[in-house]
Amino acid sequence: MIDFQSAEFHDDPYPALADLRTHGKPVWHEETGMFLAARHADANAVLRDKNLGRIFTPRTPEDDWFDFNWLHADSILDSEPPKHTRLKSLISKAFNPTTIRALQPDIERLATGLLDAAERQLGDTGEFDLIGDLAEPLPVKVIAFMLGFPESDEHLLRPWSQAIVKMYEVSPTEQHKADARAAAHEFAEYVHSLMLERKANPGSDLISVLTAVEDDGRTLSTHELIATCVLLLNAGHEASVNGFGNGAVAALQRPDALQPLRDDPRGVAPTAVEEFLRFDAPLQLFERTATADTEIGGVRIATGQKIAALLGSANRDESVFDDATNMNLGRPRNPHIGFGAGIHFCIGAPLARLEMNVLLPAVFERFPHLDLTRTPERRPGFVLRGYQSISVTA
């Protein structure tokens, strides 16, 4: 059975996940106390079944975890209808496909500035970091721009986010817990101060808009607004950073698969981005709790029991994807669930897709001979899968 703490599993979970799929149904995992849904059909059903909810359990002692707990309890990600319905209705008035599409010129401008800096770094040292110099700062800058965060404070955002999301791993350490509590408090206080400022002096930024959204007299509470801003950073950039980095490494390690992107960056980018997200998913596990007895893949999930959709495994399911273990950047049919599905489909997915579709072709147009200089440094953990650094040359 899978050992979620194994360094070998973290390095390459896919052989173990393939073995899990051979069971043909969800499998009970004693160590975590939940079922694991590894096949595409089962994982997709977990995400869509109305009897399987995102039930947030407050961490204790609650005084120590106060900010962390309400940041999740009042987030759209950890809410179920009718609260989820109300939050989604309000948030979508400010954060929707139209507002995201309008960001493209700003994303292109920010990406160009980062590419210019990477090119200077390449000239000085002969290499640059695909994560630290491009994939990581771009979505942080985009979210900061949207929310109206001062540029001088951008450096605070990624560490706060990384500290909070480490709590989504299967067994976070005591240090991770302490870091998450501190980050939740500091991040909440920071956004709260900006919210008060924007209420007094509203602008065109997303925080100002969120303070004013209304639906049938309903508005976002202070906690809901802050939780939304924190979620937008976490969901809106973790997927982009890790999706881009995971896919880039896989492609650079497979020259034949990468060649179409080198030959036609803009033509291939749309399908390449989706294949990046399928081939090595940035989010590997999404947990749900049964609010009523239900059945997934022929297995009964009793009320109160947990089941996890294994997204990375589902995206390698041989019954759904032709030649599933190989990367095909021109894959014509790609029903991956890298961003989830159902009512909890990743709120940051459209923004992450746009960022990746801007950055990926721009990188290969600027650096057509991009290549790895050393073995990339992977971040420890399984649930949020990504790289710490990816040193490249051109």
Beta strands, then each sheet from edge to edge (+ up, - down):
strand 1: 27-29
strand 2: 34-37
strand 3: 52-53
strand 4: 128-129
strand 5: 285-290
strand 6: 294-296
strand 7: 299-301
strand 8: 306-310
strand 9: 371-372
strand 10: 377-378
strand 11: 387-389
strand 12: 391-393
sheet 1: 1+ 2- 8- 5+ 3-
sheet 2: 4+ 12- 9+
sheet 3: 6+ 7-
sheet 4: 10+ 11-
end
